[in-house]
């Protein structure tokens, strides 16, 4: 199997009330969905800026494929996520699907870190040439990126997803499996007003959306 890396991105259809729910509690479901659509667009730009040639998008819900392809046209390879409430099952299934297409080295990200430097993707790909596992630690205790040569189910079972325990539990599991691990620099997910402010401070948000969110940020305690 070739060692050329593939990039795998998890996306959801940007339906109000179904995405960025923590952020929606502060700014409303409609605006949160608009922001999420912008995050997807910027993540896809990030993918194009990296040196990784092949990009797969795994999406949910399954019936929204045509709508997603219309919103986000490009050279992406689309496939539906495994229908499971368990995030670990969905990640494992998606990585295995990409590896079955002939890519042994798979780098997986979401769309919550749209300002991530493209260089980090390239560094992950380079690290997989000599390490078994690459992790990008997130400031909230999870990870924004996971890169691997083999989809090891043990890395995705028994993990307390969406908590600060995700990264330490994954590192503990990797140690038990005797996997060599490379960690990238820490980055942040956009999940609340504080991290949205950080994103806006980097001048990454479009002018139209900035006009909509600035009042929420100015009122933030």
Residue pairs with C-beta under 8 A, 6 or more apart in sequence:
1 99
1 102
1 103
1 104
2 102
2 103
2 104
3 104
3 105
3 128
3 129
4 53
4 54
4 103
4 105
5 52
5 54
5 103
5 105
5 106
5 107
5 124
5 125
5 128
5 147
6 52
6 54
6 55
6 56
6 98
6 101
6 103
6 105
6 106
6 107
7 47
7 50
7 52
7 54
7 55
7 56
7 107
7 108
7 109
7 121
8 55
8 56
8 58
8 94
8 95
8 98
8 106
8 107
8 108
8 109
9 43
9 44
9 47
9 55
9 56
9 57
9 58
9 108
9 109
9 110
9 111
10 58
10 59
10 81
10 90
10 91
10 94
10 108
10 109
10 110
10 111
11 40
11 57
11 58
11 59
11 60
11 68
11 72
11 111
12 18
12 19
12 36
12 59
12 60
12 61
13 19
13 59
13 60
13 61
13 64
13 67
13 68
14 33
14 34
14 36
14 37
14 40
14 71
15 33
16 24
16 29
16 30
16 32
16 33
17 24
17 29
17 33
18 33
19 32
19 33
19 36
20 32
20 33
20 35
20 36
20 190
20 191
21 29
21 32
22 191
22 192
23 32
23 35
23 190
23 191
23 192
23 193
23 196
24 31
24 32
24 33
26 192
26 193
26 216
27 35
27 193
27 213
27 216
31 212
31 213
34 209
34 212
35 190
35 196
35 209
35 213
36 111
37 71
38 114
38 205
38 206
38 209
39 111
39 112
39 114
39 190
40 71
40 72
40 111
40 114
41 72
42 114
42 115
42 204
43 109
43 110
43 111
43 113
43 114
43 116
44 55
44 72
44 74
44 76
46 114
46 116
46 118
46 121
47 55
47 121
48 74
49 118
50 118
50 121
50 122
50 125
51 121
51 122
51 125
52 107
52 121
52 122
52 125
54 77
54 103
55 75
55 76
55 77
56 76
56 77
56 78
56 79
56 94
56 97
56 98
56 101
57 68
57 72
57 76
57 77
57 78
57 79
58 78
58 79
58 80
58 81
58 90
58 94
58 97
59 65
59 68
59 78
59 79
59 80
59 81
60 80
60 81
62 80
62 81
62 83
65 78
65 80
68 78
69 78
77 101
79 94
79 97
81 90
81 93
81 94
82 89
82 90
82 93
82 94
84 90
84 93
87 156
87 161
87 162
88 156
88 157
88 159
88 161
89 156
91 108
91 146
91 156
92 151
92 153
92 155
92 156
94 108
95 106
95 108
95 148
95 151
96 151
98 106
99 106
99 150
99 151
104 149
104 150
105 125
105 128
105 147
105 148
105 149
106 147
106 148
106 151
107 121
107 124
107 125
107 128
107 134
107 145
107 146
107 147
108 145
108 146
108 147
109 116
109 121
109 136
109 144
109 145
110 144
110 189
112 144
112 189
112 190
112 191
113 138
113 144
113 187
113 188
113 189
113 190
114 190
114 199
114 204
115 187
115 199
115 202
115 204
116 136
116 144
116 145
116 187
120 136
120 145
120 184
120 185
120 187
121 145
123 184
124 134
124 136
124 145
124 147
124 182
124 184
125 147
127 134
127 147
127 182
127 184
128 134
128 147
128 148
128 149
130 180
131 180
131 181
131 182
132 148
132 149
132 150
132 174
132 179
132 180
132 181
133 146
133 147
133 148
133 155
133 174
133 179
133 180
133 181
133 182
134 145
134 146
134 147
134 148
134 181
134 182
134 183
134 184
135 143
135 145
135 146
135 147
135 167
135 170
135 171
135 181
135 182
135 183
135 184
136 143
136 144
136 145
136 146
136 183
136 184
136 185
136 186
136 187
137 143
137 144
137 167
137 183
137 184
137 185
137 186
137 187
138 144
138 167
138 186
138 187
138 188
138 189
139 186
139 187
139 188
139 189
139 195
140 164
140 188
140 189
140 191
141 163
141 164
141 165
141 166
141 167
141 168
142 162
142 163
142 164
142 166
142 167
142 189
143 166
143 167
143 170
144 187
144 188
144 189
145 184
146 155
146 170
148 155
152 177
152 179
154 173
154 176
154 177
155 170
155 173
155 174
155 177
158 169
158 173
159 165
159 166
159 169
159 170
159 173
160 166
160 169
171 181
174 181
188 195
188 198
189 195
190 196
190 198
190 199
193 216
193 217
193 220
194 220
196 213
196 217
197 217
197 220
199 205
200 210
200 213
200 214
200 217
205 213
